[in-house]
């Protein structure tokens, strides 16, 4: 399986460097959890992947259609599911700015469900750990 992301932490609490082999960014925990808040928390990184993927997917689609979409703002929130299955409910509020028709706006809402991260999170995910 090809490596996609590598995360490295030293003895510091809990700043971690995340790399894709070309770029690096810090991740950390909030001060209240013992971190130094020098980067997004792991959960924030996951949620930002969904929000940014949604923005990029909508921008690509609107550009391809040459629609007058000026900007996109995605606000993501989460809560625990209230039904017996448990789990997490993620809600994305999508704000579209530009001279779009109602039909174009609803088409973009539909397209938002097709971003790769949305598709990944919407299916069962199995994580396997290996000790090296």
Contact map, one row per residue, 1 for C-alpha under 8 A:
111000000000000000000000000000000000000000000000000000000000000000000000000000000000000000000000000000000000000000000000000000000000
111100000000000000000000000000000000000000000000000000000000000000000000000000000000000000000000000000000000000000000000000000000000
111111000000000000000000000000000000000000000000000000000000000000000000000000000000000000000000000000000000000000000000000000000000
011111000000000000010000000000000000000000000000000000000000000000000000000000000000000000000000000000000000000000000000000000000000
001111100000000001111000000000000000000000000000000000000000000000000000000000000000000000000000000000000000000000000000000000000000
001111110000000001111000000000000000000000000000000000000000000000000000000000000000000000000000000000000000000000000000000000000000
000011111000000111100000000000000000000000000000000000000000000000000000000000000000000000000000000000000000000000000000000000000000
000001111100000111000000000000000000000000000000000000000000000000000000000000000000000000000000000000000000000000000000000000000000
000000111111011110000000000000000000000000000000000000000000000000000000000000000000000000000000000000000000000000000000000000000000
000000011111000100000000000000000000000000000000000000000000000000000000000000000000000000000000000000000000000000000000000000000000
000000001111110000000000000000000000000000000000000000000000000000000000000000000000000000000000000000000000000000000000000000000000
000000001111111000000000000000000000000000000000000000000000000000000000000000000000000000000000000000000000000000000000000000000000
000000000011111000000000000000000111000000000000000000000000000000000000000000000000000000000000000000000000000000000000000000000000
000000001011111100000000000110000111000000000000000000000000000000000000000000000000000000000000000000000000000000000000000000000000
000000001001111110000000011110000011111000000000000000000000000000000000000000000000000000000000000000000000000000000000000000000000
000000111100011111000000011100000000000000000000000000000000000000000000000000000000000000000000000000000000000000000000000000000000
000000111000001111100001111000000000000000000000000000000000000000000000000000000000000000000000000000000000000000000000000000000000
000011110000000111110001111000000000000000000000000000000000000000000000000000000000000000000000000000000000000000000000000000000000
000011100000000011111111100000000000000000000000000000000000000000000000000000000000000000000000000000000000000000000000000000000000
000111000000000001111111000000000000000000000000000000000000000000000000000000000000000000000000000000000000000000000000000000000000
000011000000000000111111000000000000000000000000000000000000000000000000000000000000000000000000000000000000000000000000000000000000
000000000000000000111111000000000000000000000000000000000000000000000000000000000000000000000000000000000000000000000000000000000000
000000000000000000111111100000000000000000000000000000000000000000000000000000000000000000000000000000000000000000000000000000000000
000000000000000011111111110000000000000000000000000000000000000000000000000000000000000000000000000000000000000000000000000000000000
000000000000000011100011111000000000001000000000000000000000000000000000000000000000000000000000000000000000000000000000000000000000
000000000000001111000001111100000000011100000000000000000000000000000000000000000000000000000000000000000000000000000000000000000000
000000000000001111000000111110000000011111001000000000000000000000000000000000000000000000000000000000000000000000000000000000000000
000000000000011100000000011111000011111111000000000000000000000000000000000000000000000000000000000000000000000000000000000000000000
000000000000011000000000001111101111111111000000000000000000000000000000000000000000000000000000000000000000000000000000000000000000
000000000000000000000000000111111111100010000000000000000000000000000000000000000000000000000000000000000000000000000000000000000000
000000000000000000000000000011111111100000000000000000000000000000000000000000000000000000000000000000000000000000000000000000000000
000000000000000000000000000001111110000000000000000000000000000000000000000000000000000000000000000000000000000000000000000000000000
000000000000000000000000000011111110000000000000000000000000000000000000000000000000000000000000000000000000000000000000000000000000
000000000000110000000000000011111111000000000000000000000000000000000000000000000000000000000000000000000000000000000000000000000000
000000000000111000000000000111111111100000000000000000000000000000000000000000000000000000000000000000000000000000000000000000000000
000000000000111000000000000111100111110000000000000000000000000000000000000000000000000000000000000000000000000000000000000000000000
000000000000001000000000000111100011111110000000000000000000000000000000000000000000000000000000000000000000000000000000000000000000
000000000000001000000000011110000001111100000000000000000000000000000000000000000000000000000000000000000000000000000000000000000000
000000000000001000000000111110000000111110000000000000000000000000000000000000000000000000000000000000000000000000000000000000000000
000000000000000000000000011110000000111111111000000000000000000000000000000000000000000000000000000000000000000000000000000000000000
000000000000000000000000001111000000101111111000000000000000000000000000000000000000000000000000000000000000000000000000000000000000
000000000000000000000000001110000000000111111100000000000000000000000000000000000000000000000000000000000000000000000000000000000000
000000000000000000000000000000000000000111111110000000000000000000000000000000000000000000000000000000000000000000000000000000000000
000000000000000000000000000000000000000111111111000000000000000000000000000000000000000000000000000000000000000000000000000000000000
000000000000000000000000001000000000000111111111100000000000000000000000000000000000000000000000000000000000000000000000000000000000
000000000000000000000000000000000000000001111111110000000000000000000000000000000000000000000000000000000000000000000000000000000000
000000000000000000000000000000000000000000111111111000000000000000000000000100000000000000000000000000000000000000000000000000000000
000000000000000000000000000000000000000000011111111100000000000000000000000000000000000000000000000000000000000000000000000000000000
000000000000000000000000000000000000000000001111111110000000000000000000000000000000000000000000000000000000000000001000000000000000
000000000000000000000000000000000000000000000111111111000000000000000000000000000000000000000000000000000000000000001100000000000000
000000000000000000000000000000000000000000000011111111100000000000000000011100000000000000010000000000000000000000000000000000000000
000000000000000000000000000000000000000000000001111111110000000000000000010000000000000000000000000000000000000000000000000000000000
000000000000000000000000000000000000000000000000111111111000000000000000000000000000000000000000000000000000000000111100000000000000
000000000000000000000000000000000000000000000000011111111100000000000000010000000000000000000000000000000000000110101100000000000000
000000000000000000000000000000000000000000000000001111111110000000000001110000000000000000000000000000000000000000000000000000000000
000000000000000000000000000000000000000000000000000111111111000000000000000000000000000000000000000000000000000000000000000000000000
000000000000000000000000000000000000000000000000000011111111100000000000000000000000000000000000000000000000001101100000000000000000
000000000000000000000000000000000000000000000000000001111111110000000001000000000000000000000000000000000001001100000000000000000000
000000000000000000000000000000000000000000000000000000111111111000001001000000000000000000000000000000000000000000000000000000000000
000000000000000000000000000000000000000000000000000000011111111100000000000000000000000000000000000000000000000000000000000000000000
000000000000000000000000000000000000000000000000000000001111111110000000000000000000000000000000000000000001001000000000000000000000
000000000000000000000000000000000000000000000000000000000111111111111000000000000000000000000000000000000001000000000000000000000000
000000000000000000000000000000000000000000000000000000000011111111101000000000000000000000000000000000000000000000000000000000000000
000000000000000000000000000000000000000000000000000000000001111111100000000000000000000000000000000000000000000000000000000000000000
000000000000000000000000000000000000000000000000000000000000111111100000000000000000000000000000000000000000000000000000000000000000
000000000000000000000000000000000000000000000000000000000000011111110000000000000000000000000000000000000000000000000000000000000000
000000000000000000000000000000000000000000000000000000000000011111111000000000000000000000000000000100000000000000000000000000000000
000000000000000000000000000000000000000000000000000000000000010001111100000000000000000000000000011100000000000000000000000000000000
000000000000000000000000000000000000000000000000000000000010011000111111000000000000000000000001111100000000000000000000000000000000
000000000000000000000000000000000000000000000000000000000000000000011111000000000000000000000001110000000000000000000000000000000000
000000000000000000000000000000000000000000000000000000000000000000001111100000000000000000000001110000000000000000000000000000000000
000000000000000000000000000000000000000000000000000000100110000000001111110000000000000000000111100000000000000000000000000000000000
000000000000000000000000000000000000000000000000000000100000000000000011111000000000000000000111000000000000000000000000000000000000
000000000000000000000000000000000000000000000000001101100000000000000001111100000000000000011110000000000000000000000000000000000000
000000000000000000000000000000000000000000000000001000000000000000000000111110000000000000011100000000000000000000000000000000000000
000000000000000000000000000000000000000000000010001000000000000000000000011111000000000001111000000000000000000000000000000000000000
000000000000000000000000000000000000000000000000000000000000000000000000001111100000000001110000000000000000000000000000000000000000
000000000000000000000000000000000000000000000000000000000000000000000000000111110000000111100000000000000000000000000000000000000000
000000000000000000000000000000000000000000000000000000000000000000000000000011111000000111000000000000000000000000000000000000000000
000000000000000000000000000000000000000000000000000000000000000000000000000001111100011110000000000000000000000000000000000000000000
000000000000000000000000000000000000000000000000000000000000000000000000000000111110111110000000000000000000000000000000000000000000
000000000000000000000000000000000000000000000000000000000000000000000000000000011111010000000000000000000000000000000000000000000000
000000000000000000000000000000000000000000000000000000000000000000000000000000001111110000000000000000000000000000000000000000000000
000000000000000000000000000000000000000000000000000000000000000000000000000000000111110000000000000000000000000000000000000000000000
000000000000000000000000000000000000000000000000000000000000000000000000000000001011111000000000000000000000000000000000000000000000
000000000000000000000000000000000000000000000000000000000000000000000000000000011111111100000000000000000000000000000000000000000000
000000000000000000000000000000000000000000000000000000000000000000000000000000011000111110000000000000000000000000000000000000000000
000000000000000000000000000000000000000000000000000000000000000000000000000001111000011111000000000000000000000000000000000000000000
000000000000000000000000000000000000000000000000000000000000000000000000000001111000001111100000000000000000000000000000000000000000
000000000000000000000000000000000000000000000000000000000000000000000000000111100000000111110000000000000000000000000000000000000000
000000000000000000000000000000000000000000000000000000000000000000000000000111000000000011111000000000000000000000000000000000000000
000000000000000000000000000000000000000000000000001000000000000000000000011110000000000001111100000000000000000000000000000000000000
000000000000000000000000000000000000000000000000000000000000000000000000011100000000000000111110000000000000000000000000000000000000
000000000000000000000000000000000000000000000000000000000000000000000001111000000000000000011111000000000000100000000000000000000000
000000000000000000000000000000000000000000000000000000000000000000000001110000000000000000001111100000000000000000000000000000000000
000000000000000000000000000000000000000000000000000000000000000000001111100000000000000000000111110000001000000000000000000000000000
000000000000000000000000000000000000000000000000000000000000000000001111000000000000000000000011111100000000000000000000000000000000
000000000000000000000000000000000000000000000000000000000000000000011110000000000000000000000001111100000000000000000000000000000000
000000000000000000000000000000000000000000000000000000000000000000011000000000000000000000000000111110000000000000000000000000000000
000000000000000000000000000000000000000000000000000000000000000000111000000000000000000000000000111111011000000000000000000000000000
000000000000000000000000000000000000000000000000000000000000000000000000000000000000000000000000001111111000000000000000000000000000
000000000000000000000000000000000000000000000000000000000000000000000000000000000000000000000000000111111100000000000000000000000000
000000000000000000000000000000000000000000000000000000000000000000000000000000000000000000000000000011111110000000000000000000000000
000000000000000000000000000000000000000000000000000000000000000000000000000000000000000000000000000111111111000000000000000000000000
000000000000000000000000000000000000000000000000000000000000000000000000000000000000000000000001000111111111100000000000000000000000
000000000000000000000000000000000000000000000000000000000000000000000000000000000000000000000000000001111111110000000000000000000000
000000000000000000000000000000000000000000000000000000000000000000000000000000000000000000000000000000111111111000000000000000000000
000000000000000000000000000000000000000000000000000000000100110000000000000000000000000000000000000000011111111100000000000000000000
000000000000000000000000000000000000000000000000000000000000000000000000000000000000000000000100000000001111111110000000000000000000
000000000000000000000000000000000000000000000000000000000000000000000000000000000000000000000000000000000111111111000000000000000000
000000000000000000000000000000000000000000000000000000001100100000000000000000000000000000000000000000000011111111100000000000000000
000000000000000000000000000000000000000000000000000001001100000000000000000000000000000000000000000000000001111111100000000000000000
000000000000000000000000000000000000000000000000000001000000000000000000000000000000000000000000000000000000111111100110000000000000
000000000000000000000000000000000000000000000000000000001000000000000000000000000000000000000000000000000000011111110110000000000000
000000000000000000000000000000000000000000000000000011001000000000000000000000000000000000000000000000000000001111111110000000000000
000000000000000000000000000000000000000000000000000010000000000000000000000000000000000000000000000000000000000001111111000000000000
000000000000000000000000000000000000000000000000110011000000000000000000000000000000000000000000000000000000000000111111100000000000
000000000000000000000000000000000000000000000000010011000000000000000000000000000000000000000000000000000000000011111111110000000000
000000000000000000000000000000000000000000000000000000000000000000000000000000000000000000000000000000000000000011111111111000000000
000000000000000000000000000000000000000000000000000000000000000000000000000000000000000000000000000000000000000000011111111010000000
000000000000000000000000000000000000000000000000000000000000000000000000000000000000000000000000000000000000000000001111111110000000
000000000000000000000000000000000000000000000000000000000000000000000000000000000000000000000000000000000000000000000111111100000000
000000000000000000000000000000000000000000000000000000000000000000000000000000000000000000000000000000000000000000000011111110000000
000000000000000000000000000000000000000000000000000000000000000000000000000000000000000000000000000000000000000000000000111111000000
000000000000000000000000000000000000000000000000000000000000000000000000000000000000000000000000000000000000000000000001101111100000
000000000000000000000000000000000000000000000000000000000000000000000000000000000000000000000000000000000000000000000000000111110000
000000000000000000000000000000000000000000000000000000000000000000000000000000000000000000000000000000000000000000000000000011111000
000000000000000000000000000000000000000000000000000000000000000000000000000000000000000000000000000000000000000000000000000001111100
000000000000000000000000000000000000000000000000000000000000000000000000000000000000000000000000000000000000000000000000000000111110
000000000000000000000000000000000000000000000000000000000000000000000000000000000000000000000000000000000000000000000000000000011111
000000000000000000000000000000000000000000000000000000000000000000000000000000000000000000000000000000000000000000000000000000001111
000000000000000000000000000000000000000000000000000000000000000000000000000000000000000000000000000000000000000000000000000000000111
